[in-house]
Amino acid sequence: MAFEHLNKEERIIAESAVVKGLVSDNAKYDIKVGEGFVPTNQYFTPSEIEMAKNLTQKRIDAVDESESEIKLIEFTPRLSARTLGNLMSYSVLYKKQFTPSKPVRLVLIAGEDDKDLRVVADAHNISVMIV
């Protein structure tokens, strides 16, 4: 599994999710979406422009595609407004970039829950799983 892009806490959560069968063996990790920031300053070399783009594209922790749906998965130590917002942003950018023919489902896998934000997740049809 390729969890190099995750920090230590996120990696522990991701590994636990895989062991518990919440993420399939075919999942792909660290999927870049969006255009990123492309500097227009004339002083940047083409390689610096490419590096800026690569470093600023949004990164989905995991994309897990089955026969019936595509799950966009974010691993996080705690359910937070930031991770919910990230996941909603990733969904829009993923659909724009890949135009999937299957339904896309948003999944947040966290180490700790937050009752207030669980209401927000439910309102936006985001599945939350605590490991």
N, C-alpha and C positions, 0 to 999 in steps of 0.2 A: 504494500500500500504506500501511496505517496503522500505523506503528511508533512513534507518539508516546509510547506508554506504556513503551517499552523504553529502557534506558540505552544509551550509545554502543557498548559492547562487544556487548551483546545485539542491537542493531540491525545491526551488521556481520554477526553470525552469521545473523540472520534473512534479511538480504538475500542472503547466500551460499546459504542453504538454498533460497530461491526460485529463484535463478539455476540451481542444480543440479537443480531439479525435485523437491525433497523436499517442497515445499509447493505445492499447486495454486493457480491464479489465483482460485478461488472461496472460499478460506479467509477466515474472519472473524477479526478481531483484537480483543484486549482484551475478552474475554467475562467479564462479572461473574457470579459464582455465590455462593450462600450468602446469608444474611440480613444479614451485617455486624453491627456493634455499634450497638444502638439505645439511647441513654441514657434512663434512666427518671427522671433528676433533673428536678424540676418547673421548674428555672430555664432549661431549654433551650427555645428557640422551635421551632416546627415546621420552619422552614427549617434550623436548626442540627441538629436530629435527622436530617433528610433528608441533610444534608451528612455527618454522622458515618457514617450507613449507607453512603453512596456511597464514602466514603474507606476504609472497612474491609471492604467485600466482597472476596472473593478474586477474582483476575483471571487468567484463563487467557490465555496469550500468543496462541494461535491455536487455532481449531477448524476442521478441514478435513474436510468431509463429502463422501463419494463415494456411489455407488450401493450399495456393499456395507458400508461402515463409516464410523464417525466417529472421527477422530484428534484427541486433545487434545494439543497441542504446547506444550512449554516450551523457550525458547531460553535458553542459559546459557553463560558463558565456559568454565566447567569443570564436569564431572560432579561433583556433590556430594550428600551425604546430604540436605541441605536441599532441593535441587531435586527429588530423588526423592520426598521426603515431600510437597512441595507438589503434585506431579503426582498422587500417590495421593489426596490430599485433594480436589483438583479433580475427580477422577473420581467420587468418592462424591457430592459436591455437585452436579455436572453431572447425574448420573443421577437424583438426587432432584428437581432443579428441572425438567428437561426430559423425563424418562422416555422416553429414545430407544428406538426399535424396532430399531435396527441395533446391531451390536456396537461397543463403544467401545474404541479402542486408544490406549494411552499412548505418546507419543513424546517423547524428550528429545534435542534437537539442541544439541550442545556444541562449543566450540572445542578443548577438551582432554579427554582421557579419564582415567579412574582405574580401574586394573585391579581393585582391591578392590570398588569400588562397581559395576563392571560385573557382578560376580557377584551383587550385591544386585539390580540392575536385572533381570537374567535370571531370578532367583528370583521376581520379582514381574511377570514378563511385560511389562516396559517396554522398548520398542525404543530403542536408543541409536544416534545417528548423529553422527559427528564430521566437522565441516566445516573 
